[in-house]
Amino acid sequence: MSTGTKIFVSAATCVNPFGETATEHHKVLTAGYAAPDLKPIIKKLCGQPLRQASHLVELGVIGAQTLNQSLQIQGTSLPQETRLYSATGQGDISKNQKLFEQVSPPVCGLAAPFDFINSSANTTAFYVAKILGLNSRNLTVSRDEFSLEVALTLAISDLTNGACKYTLVGGFDETANAACPLFLKMAKNAGVIPGQGAGWLLMTSQEKAALGEINLVKLINTNSAMDNTDWAAMVINYLDNFIDSDKPITLFPGYNISKSESAKITDKSGNCQVQDYVQYSGAYFTASAYGISRQFSCKHKHDRQYLHLIRNGAGETMCVLFRVYGS
Amino acid sequence: MTQTCITGTGIVSCFGVGTGVIATALSKSNPKDHLNERRLSAFNLQDSEHYLVNEIDRTGLDKGYAGEIQLIIKVIKQALEQSGTKGSLTDCGLIIGTSGFMFAAESEFRLRHKHSKNEIASAGYGGLVLNPVINYFGIGGPAFSVHTACASSANAIILGHEMIARGEIKRVIVVGAEGLCAVALSGFQSLMLLDKKGCRPFDSDRSGLQIGEAYGAIVIEARNNHPEKDSKALTILGGANLCDTHHVTSASPDGIMMQQVIEQTLKTAGIKSTDIKFIKAHGTGSPDNDAAEASALNRIFGQATPPITVLKRYFGHTLGACGVVETIGLFACLQAGFLPATAGFKNSDPALAINPLAQSIKMESGYFLSNYFGFGGNYAALLMRYGSETS
């Protein structure tokens, strides 16, 4: 899951837990957060409601359509043959739970047709492709905390092998509910608020008008038995060959990287500062999609390297190294 | 692109464990006598007794997530053993293709309900199934699940093939997994997509799907790893996937996107339509889907359409698993020297101009096309060859 080839990001959008895409309006998420009705935003963005679409579909579509419109404003458009890779860690959990209750005792009734359709993990990707006019490869992938990184890896492989000119990569998840006890327990222990949102990146091997580049997506075989010092040493040692040590780097810790773990990384790396995006996104499996796309969608005065880190239940570490260009 | 090869298979289907039982069942001259289907009794759903399903034998398996994990481990073990893979799997990837892990979550939900535990089952999408399997085998390569409805495991095969062909990994285990669950059965029932008389692919009286469950695993490696097995090998030449955005649950009636995915597959594999010796159609038995697939096949192959077989009546529609399950089923038949008849097909539909095989025929080798079309407009096709290039 690694690549040394330079892959460029030519457009990006992030969606915060309130369905907002303009990053200047994104506020710090506070306890007691409740997911809002996204239908008014969809209606405004798409010109009409997405009839029977679920909340998860709406989250995905808000980001993708905003990215699409930003391209149109620039006088360009998304090529029809753009390959679409969607990542979701939990799928449509609210619809799944609703369906269990519809068909299980004591009700044993029929599944509501649109709940059933929405429960399919690829339904969001269908709506995104339909609204954006895409008809090429359209795959939805999942791997818990690493879902977005799986999608990035597949997209980068396509680009580096010349299978296509553009890939659109997105990650989206809705707020964890009672059907996600393990996730809720993790969030409580980590002191983070469960959130929701989406992030989309349009990637290409062409440098023209790029916002920045993705330099590395890599699984590092750390494990949960390692203490913070050993973990940080292994991560830094591995990344040593990829990071430009002469230039400052921003550590972008995922929702399950603790402050002490972040501190170990910054201690070992001479020119590193930490930036917290989880305060805006909240915690969800594909929150990295929000964090990474947020940096590409903001304006920056100077070039800057970013290192996104997230761990899974086995203690493995997934890193995404990327660079955002200054304007 | 580099060719890859299926070096091992493992399966638990309605016919039992392994491929031998499949070849035996499907080789019978009258396939109707050897179907392993029954009226649904596992769940208490409206009219459930009217629907045929293909169930596996779950004797001795745990309930809930644990049972699903046991089944996946079982088929992977079979596949690894057959491929001769021993030792560490640090250079091996794992891709699970399934419409979702709803069946596993529902099984856990029922287990907890039975034990009156006042808890809701975790609806964790894949990790609760995927992670234990990764840990059990010590998979060190890329590991993830693909969810593209009924094209899920076909797309997983395409991704696995590409990873190896691009030199990213040495071998990949691809799993197709789908258990019977009330949500899926009831969902298709509420969409009026189930045929009470069972799946009748391309038949004039067809009226819908027949749902099945199965778990299959294949090991994919670079073809040159096993040249000695060529005469009995299944080689993957390529595949393609596209998105038809006509409607979330139904295909473009003209089959134009199905045609495109098949044409792109032929192009990717570097094979002409006239080189195709036979076709494994998707053939769900739904009126619209079969009509669209027939249109696509007629436009590509015209009057020279090669023999077509459909496996949905044998295994049931195993949804996201059908890519792997039907590949294994077909492989078992080809190794036994025949192409199976299309169970459930009886009356030609003049509107389709497609007549799948009513009787099995001898088949020793050749290029073939395998189609998979799912909800959400996810279409995939695979181009494979059974036997050596020169045979």
Interface residues (C-beta under 8 A of the other chain):
Chain A: M1 L84 T88 G89 Q90 G91 I93 N96 Q97 L99 F100 Q102 V103 S104 P105 C108 G109 L110 A111 A112 P113 F116 I117 S119 S120 A121 N122 T123 A125 F126 Y127 A129 K130 G133 L134 N135 S136 R137 N138 L139 T140 V141 S142 R143 D144 F146 S147 V150 T153 L154 S157 N161 A163 A178 A179 C180 P181 L182 F183 N221 N312 G313 A314
Chain B: F43 N44 L45 Q46 S99 G100 M102 A105 E106 F109 R110 H113 E119 I120 A121 S122 A123 G124 Y125 G126 G127 L130 N131 N135 G140 P142 A143 F144 S145 V146 H147 T148 A149 N155 L159 E162 M163 R166 E168 A182 V183 A184 S186 G187 F188 Q189 S190 L191 N241 L242 C243 D244 T245 V248 T249 M257 Q260 G374 F375 G376 G377 N378
